[in-house]
Amino acid sequence: MLIILEGADGVGTTTQAALLFKHLLHSYPNTRPVLTAEPSSTPVGHLIRSLLKDAASFSAVEMAALFFVDRKAHFRDIIRPALEKDHWVICDRNWQSSLVYQGLIASLEDTNFVKLLNQQFAIPDSVCYILDVPVAETARRRRARGTHPEAYETDAIQEKVLAAYRRVPEHDPTAVLLSCANKSAVAVHQELVAHLEPFLIA
């Protein structure tokens, strides 16, 4: 089972992925969870993280291609081997991020290109939870980090990103939109666990 956490910058995907990993590890040890993220820890993943500080210098197609190379290695080296051994894999972002950032907020042509490029990663035994949080709330969280904002982290772009994430279920049948406005991390975690319950008892 592959569980993907997605959403605009600042929604809390990293926090929720970590909480879910701990929950499965302690409450459902038979899932043998694996926690991972994108960009990955590969050399290409590290390159992408550095480029995100100035992603505006690159076209959507160029960024999509870099993410594809990183994702292909990520699936080959971490995700698919774990799934083949019946581990549950929790991934902080995956191909849906490319669909949004290099596709839906760019153009229809770029969206089709990103979908075609990433179709091999859209596996059936998976679920993608999209955490939906208003931009005003995520902006406060991003400012609280005290870090230099990345190229995509302006309120204007994040409004487009939020709208695009709300369209992801149109392109990904595994996507589930969760309204997380004004909810604590614990409350969101409990909602995620409730959604996962049918998979856990199957």
Steps between C-alpha positions, in 0.01 A plus 500: 500500500635841399368797698579844357460829688454805278396863515618856455814621678445526873201264533698258718571199278835433672344514846211274402726249326711470816194465725351235275827308490514492882135396522541209261827395659347477848136412433531292182853355504400243239495784244878542554481865388768676300520881507638685200464831316546691177724651388685188611845457653656419160752740343227620263270553799761718668543695175123562481492628859767755416325601176167556677646818646498642146264272308370797300824484298392163358207405282223272625619230260860522625389470864261216414785312331725540806225379733441205266865390519496528879164322528607216275802432723283541810251237379777268382712516814253558783127493424459195275740272698312587821160439342616168357590393855150604623616809686264796519677801354419854617625762257513873570409619147516309174392532136194706594735786591634497146145494365427819695825696489624410152159430346175648626636843595697519174288401196281225355789392277732472801232314698467237229879468479534454878221239509660303215844524662376377837241240402731215607492629858119502526474156656160352598586391856535855626313793649587870484377729777494866403504728804292808417591810702424865409794703372477755784556218749785335309665841451511549877657156539761568232598831656529332840770271360733796470657357184560667165190442282533278193398617154148358527433634850328829420136543598398564138657176378371307799141609418546339159660195662210456741247524217704248298517252788121513523495378138737208555215249563389569141832353383575248776226258613699414814498863625295595807454868588505569875389838633753590771424868558537607864575144610787398725761253383350242736150552358623462142693187600188348654304570183768335290500192722120481473523511120763227501303270731330304216841420350640397839220254580467360146 
